[in-house]
Amino acid sequence: MDGSAACRPSLCRLPVLPDYFDTAFFETTLTGMLKLLMGHVAREPCLIPFFCSKPGRYRSSVHATCLFSLYKAGCLRASEVEALQRRILHLRTERVGSDPAPAPTAGIAGEDQSAWCSTETPSVWSTGYSVWSLMETDYQGPDSDSIGRACAWLLYQAHPDGGWGYNLYPQTPPTVYLTSLVIKALVHCCRTPGRYGFTDTEVATAHQSISDGVGFILRCRSLDGGSQLPLFHARPPEIGSGSDWDIVSTVWGYQSVLEHGNREQRAVVEGRRQQLFDFLGQHLSSGTRRTPVAFVDEAQTKYQRSRKYMYYQPSLLINLLKIGLSPLHPLAFALLDWLKSTIRADGVLSDYHPNLATTFATALAVQTIHAWTAAISTSVENVQNVCAAARDELPVVRENCRHAQEELELARSNAEGVLQREHRFKVLCIVLGIILATSLFANLLLLRGGWPNLGVGVLGSAIGGALLLGIDRGVSGLLGRRRQRG
């Protein structure tokens, strides 16, 4: 079974929202992207080119992106994971001899020997992404120490303000995205430091560096004028970077602060996520979503080479889902629509190369679709679990309702009995009152008129009492018939 077939159960045949991902999309477009990537992985010597349609430019960051994305999507067999891991480790120090478009030769300084890589010159970007992908895919091979040394190198690339740039060089200042990337790599390394030869001192330094990095990210925030929502610049606004907030820095900034910040740091953005999701949804729908975002844009680096790397922004959906975005939110659909617009028959386009499909953008598109479908599946499963629990509880609810109905009927019967007794008591009081009044009236006549009026008083009392007793019996009979009809 080829690798692309292994992905099909988790990525295809989603039984909801066919307007966004219908069967044709899954069976043709997505399967085509997987076949393209897995074709490179399956062929020896497991080399993935930068461009989908051109051989060459075999970069460690491209292989790391493909390894990470295909692994997350569940498309790789164990042997394929190991082959890609070996290739990434190989590209740390050696180029591919048969590469028709090799990277420019650059001498590596002694202090950068532990970094990635000879194919892109040593940088925080290539080192951070390479070690992150290796640790995320659970590399435990003989070169584990090289991952630890690379993480130690990352520690000493931090700028004095706590952030990370392309490398430790005055002309490559720190950015939110690169700082977030290094934080992720250091967090992974600190979880199992013994596996990578990370010393206790380096672990302590890493924890402090992570906290400092989150602090740097928070210094890059500004407030939206209308909503006072925290947004993030690529660099602190006070250093005059000349740019407004951007969506990449904002999304990565929120994720880094929420996942790795302390309580005080998290409090700055915690509770603002839903507001952020709504704001970004409006931002993307306003026509500004096509604004390219460069996470590296340097005219001069430590190794005297210009750098400009553009972010594949539709993949931000992965980060947003991790910090709580509902897969049914309009922002998720806006990013999915944007992603679909970048897909071509030969791969996925990105702002980095808008005319040639690249393998790294194709891999990120696959990972994004998988993350969204997994979130949808989880949401559907949660609803199904709630429904199943409700079905299990239904007999109990019905029995409780029956008992409640019986108790209600009993209470209603008791209330009617009380009302009936009250009514009879009132009638009795009235009867006694009338009898008393009649008797008094008869006695008055006796006193005034003499003995002949005694019979009139007695007769009047008897008539009045009989009349009132008849009224009482009639009212009681009427109430009884009403209860029977009810």
Summary of the structure (lengths in Angstrom):
residues: 486
radius of gyration: 40.0
end to end distance: 72.4
largest distance: 146.8
contacts: 1552
relative contact order: 0.08
helix: 64%
strand: 5%
